[in-house]
């Protein structure tokens, strides 16, 4: 005789059925877990949508070509600026850096040397900032940032467009005021000369305790900055090491963190 076959498939229980026999506290805990999981998925989807909006507004902007044209125009007039080398941050990589910086609502973000504005746009897309400011000394790159900002789908962003500002100025100059208002600072220091790095570090020393600072390749080897996170992340061309620090009172930097920073 043939043997009766039993199906190994099992019907999934509904939340109401699965809660039978559970205590009220267990039911409440399960409901909270499901709600948290659903919210996490919603946030993940919103972040992905925001990053796609950032990428979309740069599809017709070639920052590397713009930078080459800018440098050629400067050389034609006899101007050669050391330490100014264009590079593009990838929004997906910068999203990781921002997570290390842990922005809070209404904090002010500043990118010193913002190029075409990708870091500024990424920060504004992902977090509800008080202000998102980009400071760029090269006029053509500054104009490209304004163009990208005008193309952005701001319905996908966490920050309103009227809180975005791009300035064509020297972020390392004597008149720089960003240390007085910034809570979050990014600066691509990879190709900086020693004088430029010293100028940036001196300005960073004016930041309030608690301010987070992100740099690339070259860290802030000075007391008063606590290393929070570092790592190698993809860049538009190749990869760069990013460092994230927190501004602290000089005497509060732990010996371990100070040693990590100097390695």
Secondary structure, DSSP 8 states (H G I E B T S, - for coil): --------------HHHHTTT--HHHHHHHHHHHHHHHHHHHHHHHHHHHHHHHHHTTTT--HHHHHHHHHHHHHHTT---TT-------HHHHHHHHHHHT--TT-EEEEET-TTSHHHHHHHHHS--SEEEEEES-HHHHHHHHHHHHH--GGG-SS-GGGEEEEES-TTSTT--GGGT-SEEEE--TT--HHHHHHHHHHHTTS-TT-EEEEESS---STTEEEEEEEEEE-SSSEEEEEEEEE--GGGS-HHHHHHHH-
